[in-house]
């Protein structure tokens, strides 16, 4: 009996991760007093419309948690079978924490704001580590080697762009742009892995129906 929700449904939740950036871009464009290129996305949680960004954090976190369960089912064994889903789950939890503890307004210091700021570190570290471990797993698969390079690039580019954003924060110039590039790169990895695993599962199913004796892709365990 197929578990409910199905593995494919859980993996498909990975496609929701980059929508986090879509909401930030949309909300940033609609706020007349907000400069998207020079403000962090978390600042959209402030003000009367702040609930939209708060919901964005929480719903994205829940989607990534569901995706992590799909990863665990799709990768029951092999390199990263435990680490990749666990690290992805950490990303989901951190996203929820980001919504539960909003960023501080300028000139204000609160415990919630401190938690929000500290939360940035495990969020990005877990995301980059998951991509790096997945790169090692996919490198062992002939069809997965291009994806392994993609995962490795994600693991390097995401922290680099976020580091630039943090470094520019004190200057007040373009840190919002670099943060959005970093978030798109990192969260886009979730969607890319969902696509790869769903395609791999589809190929394995077709091979089984045709009576192909070859083994299904090892990435699925």
Backbone bond lengths (Angstrom), bond angles and torsions (degrees), N, CA, C in turn:
res aa  C-N    CA-C-N  psi(-1)  N-CA   C-N-CA  omega(-1)  CA-C   N-CA-C  phi
1 X - - - 1.465 - - 1.533 109.40 -
2 X 1.332 116.57 132.70 1.455 121.28 -179.74 1.523 110.55 -72.38
3 X 1.352 118.21 128.67 1.458 119.88 178.61 1.526 110.80 -61.43
4 X 1.335 116.00 149.46 1.466 120.22 176.60 1.520 109.19 -115.55
5 X 1.327 118.11 127.49 1.463 125.85 -2.91 1.522 112.28 -71.12
6 X 1.308 116.91 158.95 1.454 121.18 -176.61 1.525 110.91 -69.60
7 X 1.318 115.93 161.61 1.465 121.03 177.45 1.520 110.77 -59.74
8 X 1.323 116.90 -40.19 1.466 119.96 -179.79 1.530 111.23 -64.37
9 X 1.330 116.60 -38.40 1.468 119.94 177.75 1.522 110.82 -64.35
10 X 1.328 116.09 -42.82 1.463 120.29 180.00 1.521 110.90 -66.14
11 X 1.322 117.15 -41.79 1.464 119.97 177.63 1.525 110.73 -62.84
12 X 1.327 116.80 -38.87 1.460 120.84 -179.35 1.527 112.26 -62.09
13 X 1.326 117.03 -21.67 1.472 120.09 176.50 1.529 111.21 -62.16
14 X 1.329 117.17 -21.20 1.456 120.27 177.02 1.518 112.49 -62.43
15 X 1.342 116.85 -26.12 1.464 119.94 178.97 1.525 111.90 -67.46
16 X 1.333 116.54 -20.26 1.468 120.22 -178.97 1.524 112.28 -77.09
17 X 1.342 117.40 -20.74 1.470 120.10 -174.42 1.528 113.21 -57.32
18 X 1.352 120.05 -49.22 1.465 119.11 -179.13 1.517 114.13 -67.49
19 X 1.342 117.23 -15.25 1.465 119.44 177.33 1.522 111.24 -63.31
20 X 1.340 115.67 -20.16 1.468 120.28 174.63 1.525 109.94 -55.34
21 X 1.330 115.97 -43.47 1.466 120.70 -179.53 1.524 110.55 -71.73
22 X 1.334 116.86 -35.92 1.464 120.36 178.58 1.529 110.56 -60.08
23 X 1.333 116.27 -42.59 1.471 120.13 178.58 1.527 110.00 -64.81
24 X 1.332 117.19 -42.10 1.466 120.47 178.82 1.530 110.55 -61.01
25 X 1.322 116.82 -44.95 1.466 120.47 -179.64 1.524 110.82 -64.02
26 X 1.328 116.67 -41.93 1.462 120.72 -179.31 1.517 111.37 -66.70
27 X 1.325 115.71 -49.09 1.462 119.97 180.00 1.533 111.31 -63.25
28 X 1.320 115.90 -40.45 1.463 119.51 179.22 1.518 112.17 -61.91
29 X 1.328 115.86 -36.12 1.467 119.94 179.84 1.522 111.95 -72.96
30 X 1.341 116.53 -26.09 1.465 120.44 -176.42 1.526 113.40 -88.56
31 X 1.321 116.58 -15.25 1.467 119.24 -178.56 1.533 109.55 -86.72
32 X 1.316 118.63 115.31 1.471 120.16 -177.64 1.525 113.36 -67.18
33 X 1.332 117.84 -25.62 1.462 120.81 -176.90 1.530 112.33 -102.00
34 X 1.322 116.15 19.29 1.468 120.55 -174.17 1.524 108.99 -121.84
35 X 1.342 116.82 131.92 1.457 121.80 178.88 1.526 108.81 -106.82
36 X 1.317 119.31 99.95 1.463 122.15 -172.59 1.522 114.39 -56.86
37 X 1.318 117.17 -37.10 1.466 119.59 -176.96 1.518 112.74 -71.41
38 X 1.321 116.03 -21.50 1.460 120.36 -172.58 1.523 113.78 -121.95
39 X 1.334 116.92 16.07 1.465 121.08 179.09 1.524 109.00 -135.30
40 X 1.324 115.91 145.64 1.452 120.25 176.67 1.525 110.23 -73.03
41 X 1.323 115.94 150.46 1.455 120.51 179.05 1.516 113.14 -62.23
42 X 1.331 116.78 -31.86 1.465 120.80 -178.96 1.526 112.26 -61.20
43 X 1.330 117.08 -25.28 1.455 120.84 -178.65 1.528 112.18 -68.17
44 X 1.313 116.77 -14.50 1.464 120.01 176.42 1.524 112.00 -69.97
45 X 1.345 116.84 -12.65 1.463 120.50 177.32 1.531 111.86 -78.11
46 X 1.309 117.19 -5.48 1.457 121.81 179.08 1.531 109.81 -93.73
47 X 1.313 116.40 150.49 1.454 120.44 176.12 1.518 112.66 92.68
48 X 1.341 116.76 179.59 1.474 121.66 -174.85 1.524 113.71 -60.51
49 X 1.333 117.39 -32.39 1.460 120.76 -179.69 1.530 112.21 -93.51
50 X 1.312 116.17 12.11 1.451 120.13 -176.21 1.509 114.66 -61.50
51 X 1.334 116.51 -25.07 1.465 119.88 -178.49 1.530 111.62 -61.72
52 X 1.334 116.74 -26.01 1.473 119.17 -179.38 1.524 110.15 -66.43
53 X 1.328 116.69 -46.00 1.464 119.78 179.30 1.528 110.93 -69.99
54 X 1.327 117.16 -35.05 1.466 119.90 176.03 1.524 110.21 -61.09
55 X 1.335 115.98 -46.49 1.469 120.04 177.28 1.527 110.63 -63.46
56 X 1.322 116.57 -35.40 1.458 121.23 177.82 1.526 111.22 -59.68
57 X 1.315 116.28 -45.22 1.470 121.35 176.70 1.531 110.96 -59.23
58 X 1.324 115.85 -52.23 1.460 120.60 -172.75 1.530 111.41 -66.63
59 X 1.335 117.34 -47.40 1.457 120.35 -178.51 1.528 111.69 -65.21
60 X 1.337 116.23 -37.74 1.460 119.28 176.20 1.516 110.50 -63.98
61 X 1.326 116.61 -42.27 1.458 120.22 178.48 1.515 112.49 -61.08
62 X 1.321 116.46 -42.57 1.468 120.30 178.79 1.526 111.09 -64.88
63 X 1.334 116.63 -39.68 1.465 120.22 178.60 1.527 110.89 -64.17
64 X 1.332 116.97 -40.72 1.460 120.28 179.94 1.525 110.97 -69.47
65 X 1.319 116.99 -35.83 1.469 119.59 174.74 1.529 110.80 -61.63
66 X 1.331 116.63 -44.07 1.462 119.79 177.22 1.524 110.56 -62.52
67 X 1.322 116.57 -40.75 1.464 121.56 177.51 1.526 111.11 -60.72
68 X 1.332 116.73 -38.61 1.469 120.12 -179.89 1.528 111.21 -64.21
69 X 1.339 116.49 -35.14 1.465 119.90 175.94 1.525 109.56 -66.38
70 X 1.337 116.41 -41.18 1.450 120.31 176.62 1.523 111.84 -61.43
71 X 1.326 116.83 -39.38 1.463 120.82 176.71 1.521 111.31 -60.73
72 X 1.321 115.81 -43.19 1.470 119.72 -178.53 1.530 110.48 -64.26
73 X 1.321 116.74 -41.24 1.461 119.72 178.35 1.527 111.45 -67.36
74 X 1.327 116.12 -38.81 1.461 120.18 -176.54 1.524 112.30 -75.72
75 X 1.338 116.25 -21.07 1.462 120.47 -178.61 1.527 108.86 -125.74
76 X 1.312 118.93 71.12 1.466 120.88 -176.13 1.518 113.88 -70.92
77 X 1.326 117.77 -17.17 1.461 120.29 -178.24 1.522 109.25 -151.13
78 X 1.320 115.25 172.82 1.452 120.07 178.06 1.515 112.58 94.49
79 X 1.328 115.15 -179.52 1.463 121.39 -177.49 1.530 110.99 -60.04
80 X 1.317 115.63 129.18 1.457 120.77 177.05 1.506 115.54 75.66
81 X 1.346 117.87 9.20 1.461 120.30 -176.55 1.518 112.03 -60.44
82 X 1.313 116.97 -33.41 1.463 121.28 177.10 1.529 111.77 -96.61
83 X 1.338 115.62 -41.49 1.460 120.37 -172.21 1.527 112.48 -66.81
84 X 1.326 117.43 -45.63 1.469 119.77 -176.15 1.530 111.66 -63.21
85 X 1.344 119.04 -49.61 1.471 117.98 176.90 1.529 112.97 -62.63
86 X 1.346 117.14 -38.83 1.465 119.78 -178.86 1.524 111.05 -65.25
87 X 1.323 116.79 -43.89 1.465 120.21 179.34 1.526 110.93 -66.21
88 X 1.331 116.38 -37.88 1.461 119.90 177.33 1.525 110.61 -65.06
89 X 1.333 116.70 -36.62 1.464 120.25 176.24 1.528 110.80 -63.82
90 X 1.327 117.07 -36.90 1.465 120.67 176.90 1.530 109.78 -61.05
91 X 1.338 116.62 -41.08 1.469 120.48 177.24 1.530 110.03 -59.00
92 X 1.330 116.36 -44.22 1.460 119.90 179.25 1.517 112.71 -62.74
93 X 1.317 116.59 -44.15 1.465 120.56 178.93 1.527 110.30 -62.87
94 X 1.321 116.50 -41.78 1.470 120.13 -180.00 1.526 111.21 -63.89
95 X 1.327 117.22 -36.16 1.460 119.86 177.45 1.534 110.34 -63.50
96 X 1.314 116.35 -41.87 1.467 120.40 178.38 1.525 110.54 -64.60
97 X 1.338 116.41 -42.37 1.467 120.52 176.68 1.521 110.53 -60.41
98 X 1.338 116.68 -38.53 1.461 120.24 178.21 1.515 112.54 -60.44
99 X 1.334 117.01 -31.10 1.452 120.43 177.01 1.516 112.93 -81.79
100 X 1.335 116.02 -35.39 1.464 120.32 -178.48 1.527 112.21 -71.32
101 X 1.335 116.26 -29.37 1.469 121.19 -178.27 1.526 108.44 -122.45
102 X 1.334 117.68 93.26 1.467 120.81 -174.87 1.526 112.90 -69.85
103 X 1.335 114.04 158.46 1.461 121.01 177.93 1.528 109.74 -66.88
104 X 1.316 116.92 153.27 1.467 120.98 178.10 1.527 111.21 -78.17
105 X 1.333 117.22 144.48 1.469 119.42 169.77 1.529 109.80 -66.62
106 X 1.324 117.04 163.56 1.465 121.04 178.45 1.527 110.54 -57.75
107 X 1.320 115.27 133.06 1.451 121.01 176.86 1.507 114.91 83.06
108 X 1.317 118.27 2.70 1.462 122.64 -179.05 1.523 109.18 -118.98
109 X 1.342 115.89 139.95 1.459 120.42 177.86 1.524 108.99 -128.53
110 X 1.317 116.39 118.42 1.456 121.16 179.09 1.525 109.47 -131.09
111 X 1.336 115.29 165.95 1.467 119.92 177.31 1.524 110.70 -64.54
112 X 1.340 116.07 -38.83 1.469 119.74 179.16 1.519 110.60 -61.35
113 X 1.320 116.27 -43.13 1.456 120.31 179.19 1.519 112.26 -65.05
114 X 1.340 116.24 -37.01 1.467 120.08 178.23 1.526 110.79 -65.09
115 X 1.332 116.17 -40.60 1.467 120.26 177.72 1.521 110.12 -64.29
116 X 1.327 116.18 -42.49 1.458 120.20 179.13 1.534 110.48 -59.87
117 X 1.328 116.15 -45.04 1.457 119.51 -179.27 1.519 113.15 -64.79
118 X 1.337 115.81 -42.83 1.467 119.98 179.76 1.517 111.30 -68.05
119 X 1.319 116.97 -27.86 1.461 122.63 -177.32 1.527 112.60 -64.91
120 X 1.323 116.28 -22.48 1.466 120.90 179.95 1.527 111.17 -59.37
121 X 1.336 116.58 -36.48 1.466 120.71 -174.90 1.526 112.43 -66.15
122 X 1.343 119.69 -56.65 1.468 118.16 179.84 1.525 113.04 -64.47
123 X 1.325 117.44 -31.41 1.461 120.45 178.64 1.523 110.92 -57.90
124 X 1.319 116.75 -53.21 1.457 120.27 -176.30 1.530 112.63 -77.35
125 X 1.318 117.38 -34.90 1.466 119.10 178.16 1.525 110.90 -63.63
126 X 1.331 116.70 -43.91 1.462 120.48 -179.91 1.523 110.90 -64.79
127 X 1.320 116.95 -40.96 1.456 121.16 -179.90 1.529 111.20 -63.85
128 X 1.321 115.67 -44.84 1.471 119.84 -179.48 1.522 111.21 -68.41
129 X 1.329 117.27 -39.00 1.463 120.65 179.11 1.524 110.72 -65.18
130 X 1.330 117.41 -40.99 1.470 120.73 178.17 1.523 110.29 -61.45
131 X 1.334 116.83 -43.19 1.465 120.30 179.69 1.525 110.78 -65.14
132 X 1.327 117.06 -40.13 1.465 120.92 -179.03 1.529 111.27 -65.57
133 X 1.324 116.62 -43.36 1.472 120.07 179.85 1.528 110.14 -67.61
134 X 1.318 116.60 -38.51 1.456 120.02 178.12 1.524 110.32 -64.30
135 X 1.312 116.87 -33.96 1.464 120.13 176.98 1.519 110.49 -60.15
136 X 1.323 117.15 -43.06 1.455 120.81 178.12 1.516 112.27 -63.92
137 X 1.317 116.10 -37.93 1.474 120.14 179.47 1.525 110.50 -66.87
138 X 1.319 116.71 -47.93 1.454 120.66 -175.26 1.527 112.49 -71.69
139 X 1.319 116.91 -24.71 1.465 119.98 179.57 1.521 111.95 -61.92
140 X 1.324 116.92 -22.97 1.467 120.93 -179.64 1.519 112.27 -82.85
141 X 1.332 117.47 -7.41 1.462 121.78 -178.93 1.521 110.40 -106.88
142 X 1.340 118.88 126.90 1.466 120.68 179.60 1.524 113.24 -52.62
143 X 1.340 116.67 -45.71 1.468 119.58 178.99 1.515 112.20 -74.77
144 X 1.304 115.86 -17.36 1.454 119.07 -176.58 1.513 114.86 -92.19
145 X 1.323 117.80 -6.59 1.468 119.11 -174.11 1.530 113.96 -63.12
146 X 1.340 119.46 -42.52 1.471 117.59 174.99 1.528 112.01 -60.69
147 X 1.329 116.12 -36.33 1.454 120.16 178.09 1.522 111.37 -70.03
148 X 1.331 115.88 -30.52 1.466 119.23 177.01 1.527 109.95 -63.61
149 X 1.334 116.19 -41.49 1.468 119.25 176.85 1.527 110.94 -63.91
150 X 1.317 115.50 -38.62 1.465 119.41 177.85 1.525 111.02 -62.50
151 X 1.334 116.48 -44.90 1.466 120.53 179.43 1.529 111.08 -62.41
152 X 1.331 115.93 -41.63 1.464 119.79 179.12 1.527 110.85 -63.79
153 X 1.329 116.08 -41.42 1.468 119.93 178.54 1.521 111.04 -63.67
154 X 1.333 116.23 -39.41 1.466 120.54 177.72 1.526 110.88 -62.80
155 X 1.334 115.42 -43.24 1.469 120.05 -178.87 1.513 111.95 -63.24
156 X 1.319 117.38 -26.34 1.469 121.01 179.36 1.528 112.15 -92.05
157 X 1.323 116.18 -41.97 1.463 119.90 -173.78 1.525 112.75 -72.85
158 X 1.333 117.18 -35.71 1.464 119.47 -176.95 1.525 112.20 -61.73
159 X 1.342 119.83 -53.25 1.461 117.93 179.27 1.525 112.89 -66.21
160 X 1.334 117.09 -30.07 1.469 119.52 179.85 1.523 110.70 -64.62
161 X 1.339 116.90 -45.71 1.462 119.72 -178.53 1.533 111.91 -69.81
162 X 1.330 116.38 -37.08 1.463 119.24 177.85 1.529 110.19 -67.58
163 X 1.329 116.78 -37.20 1.468 120.39 177.69 1.531 110.56 -62.36
164 X 1.328 116.08 -39.96 1.468 119.58 177.04 1.524 110.09 -63.55
165 X 1.335 116.13 -42.95 1.467 120.18 179.87 1.524 111.00 -60.18
166 X 1.328 117.27 -44.90 1.462 120.81 -179.58 1.524 111.22 -66.99
167 X 1.330 115.83 -37.38 1.465 119.53 179.92 1.530 111.20 -66.74
168 X 1.327 116.63 -32.80 1.464 120.73 -178.87 1.523 112.86 -85.22
169 X 1.330 116.94 -10.86 1.465 120.09 -175.41 1.526 112.12 -57.55
170 X 1.327 116.89 -39.60 1.466 120.06 -178.66 1.524 112.10 -68.56
171 X 1.326 116.92 -25.23 1.465 119.94 -179.49 1.523 111.63 -84.19
172 X 1.352 115.99 -19.54 1.454 119.93 -179.13 1.515 113.82 74.53
173 X 1.334 117.08 18.27 1.461 120.43 -175.48 1.523 111.45 -124.78
174 X 1.327 116.01 116.79 1.457 124.88 169.40 1.538 115.31 63.02
175 X 1.329 117.95 13.94 1.462 117.36 176.49 1.536 110.70 -70.39
176 X 1.338 116.68 -27.78 1.458 119.36 175.92 1.517 111.78 -64.63
177 X 1.309 116.55 -40.64 1.463 121.14 177.96 1.522 111.05 -60.97
178 X 1.317 116.76 -48.91 1.466 120.48 -177.50 1.528 111.55 -67.22
179 X 1.332 116.51 -34.42 1.465 118.13 176.75 1.527 110.62 -64.26
180 X 1.310 117.05 -41.47 1.453 120.50 179.91 1.530 111.59 -65.95
181 X 1.325 116.69 -36.69 1.465 119.98 175.68 1.530 109.74 -63.25
182 X 1.331 116.32 -44.37 1.462 120.25 179.97 1.517 112.67 -64.29
183 X 1.332 116.37 -42.75 1.468 120.18 179.88 1.527 111.19 -66.65
184 X 1.321 116.43 -40.07 1.462 119.83 178.56 1.524 110.58 -63.55
185 X 1.321 116.15 -41.48 1.469 120.58 179.51 1.519 110.87 -64.47
186 X 1.329 116.89 -48.50 1.456 120.69 -176.14 1.516 113.64 -70.98
187 X 1.332 116.92 -49.63 1.461 119.89 -178.31 1.523 111.58 -72.72
188 X 1.326 116.13 -26.60 1.456 119.47 174.92 1.521 111.67 -63.18
189 X 1.330 116.42 -27.00 1.471 120.88 177.43 1.525 110.51 -61.65
190 X 1.321 118.03 -38.13 1.469 120.62 178.53 1.519 110.31 -60.02
191 X 1.334 116.52 -45.43 1.459 120.55 179.47 1.527 111.03 -65.50
192 X 1.328 116.41 -39.68 1.461 120.18 -179.54 1.522 111.46 -65.05
193 X 1.330 117.04 -40.61 1.460 120.17 179.03 1.532 110.96 -70.03
194 X 1.319 116.71 -35.03 1.460 119.49 175.30 1.525 109.76 -61.37
195 X 1.323 116.56 -44.24 1.461 121.75 178.50 1.526 111.06 -61.18
196 X 1.327 116.50 -47.49 1.470 120.33 -178.01 1.525 111.53 -62.12
197 X 1.317 116.80 -46.89 1.459 120.37 -176.88 1.524 111.95 -68.86
198 X 1.314 116.66 -38.27 1.454 119.53 177.64 1.526 110.78 -66.22
199 X 1.330 116.98 -39.98 1.464 120.52 176.29 1.518 110.65 -64.22
200 X 1.338 116.88 -42.12 1.466 120.83 179.78 1.518 110.56 -62.81
201 X 1.325 115.86 -41.46 1.458 120.45 179.00 1.522 110.39 -64.14
202 X 1.329 115.98 -40.01 1.456 119.85 178.75 1.521 112.21 -64.28
203 X 1.326 116.92 -41.12 1.468 120.09 177.66 1.519 111.03 -63.39
204 X 1.338 116.42 -41.31 1.464 120.06 -179.98 1.519 111.13 -64.44
205 X 1.338 116.65 -40.46 1.463 120.39 179.96 1.527 110.96 -65.06
206 X 1.340 116.59 -41.98 1.461 119.79 179.12 1.521 111.16 -65.09
207 X 1.337 116.74 -39.10 1.459 120.10 178.73 1.524 111.03 -64.20
208 X 1.330 116.52 -37.46 1.462 120.48 179.18 1.523 111.13 -66.72
209 X 1.342 116.52 -42.49 1.468 120.36 179.82 1.524 112.03 -64.37
210 X 1.338 115.90 -32.52 1.462 120.34 -178.97 1.527 112.39 -84.94
211 X 1.325 116.25 -2.50 1.449 119.15 -178.98 1.507 113.01 74.60
212 X 1.329 116.98 22.77 1.460 121.56 178.64 1.515 109.08 -67.56
213 X 1.280 118.42 130.41 1.462 121.56 -177.97 1.499 115.15 -81.02
214 X 1.322 116.47 -5.41 1.457 118.33 -178.44 1.521 111.05 -70.65
215 X 1.310 115.52 153.61 1.455 120.27 178.25 1.509 109.82 -75.16
216 X 1.333 118.94 149.47 1.465 121.20 174.71 1.523 109.88 -68.01
217 X 1.337 118.25 162.60 1.461 120.44 -179.18 1.516 112.12 -52.48
218 X 1.343 115.94 135.57 1.464 120.06 -176.07 1.513 112.27 -66.58
219 X 1.342 117.23 -19.05 1.455 119.45 179.76 1.527 110.83 -61.94
220 X 1.319 117.17 -24.94 1.456 120.44 178.52 1.516 111.48 -88.75
221 X 1.298 116.39 4.21 1.440 120.32 178.67 1.513 111.88 82.52
